[in-house]
Amino acid sequence: MTPIDLNADLGEGFGRWRLTDDEQLLSVVTSANVACGFHAGDAATMRRVCELAAERGVRIGAQVSYRDLAGFGRRAMDVPPGELTAEVAYQIGALEVFARAAGSRVAYVKPHGALYNRVVHDEEQAAAVVDGVLLAGAGLPVLGLPSSRFLKTAERAGLPVVAEAFADRAYTGEGTLVPRSQEGAVIAEADAVVERSLGLACSGEVVSLSGERVPVRARSLCLHGDTPGAVGLARRVRARLESAGVRVEAFA
């Protein structure tokens, strides 16, 4: 059985405001997608999460976004490719300072929110993000939706790619995520999330919102840190996977 990586979006606060329980989630996940200041996060938060992740042996990833603090990176934006490339590299570089200071490093890159969904289909924006990763200079692996433009573009550019799945998000029949604006886009029932996690890890498929079985072959499973009861749910998911014989470990 293929091992599965558990990743979560962390560091999603700003100043005195905190959204995610970073300390507790870092005791469950194997990879941490750290907000780099464009949709959430600030210097002190980035430093704290990197230190906690390094202490616990959790892999640190740069979660890059459109520059959209007010909209939490979830609003559609049109950013010129050259500007987006520079901003992606900027975010990776900012996080790298804190990761290295903690005795670790940035190990991968994952787009967030509207940017994540945009690069599934938009080849120009996907190429701009890939160029940003290359500009940062480390040849980092990237996380994204299977068969997305983003992963295909990254692979052509020589970057390692890691397919990702979501147990708490509804899928279309084409294997893409149902937009959050649509009813049923987020799976709120904890038991359903746990069982969907097991199905994704063991059989590589998920039932779409319209009832079809959709193949979703993924090496990493995202557990959203901003949902109510996120820590308890993450613990349940990991326990269920391990009890079924699934090895939970960071991707190579």
Sequence and secondary structure as in RCSB ss.txt:
>XXXX:A:sequence
MTPIDLNADLGEGFGRWRLTDDEQLLSVVTSANVACGFHAGDAATMRRVCELAAERGVRIGAQVSYRDLAGFGRR
AMDVPPGELTAEVAYQIGALEVFARAAGSRVAYVKPHGALYNRVVHDEEQAAAVVDGVLLAGAGLPVLGLPSSRF
LKTAERAGLPVVAEAFADRAYTGEGTLVPRSQEGAVIAEADAVVERSLGLACSGEVVSLSGERVPVRARSLCLHG
DTPGAVGLARRVRARLESAGVRVEAFA
>XXXX:A:secstr
   BEEEEEE  EETTEE S HHHHTTT SEEEEE SSSS  HHHHHHHHHHHHHHT EEEEEE  S TTTTT S
     HHHHHHHHHHHHHHHHHHHHHTT  EEEEEE HHHHHHHHH HHHHHHHHHHHHHHTS   EEE TT HH
HHHHHHTT  EEEEEETTB B TTS B  TTSTT B   HHHHHHHHHHHHHTSEEE TTS EEE   SEEE  T
TSTTHHHHHHHHHHHHHHTT  B    
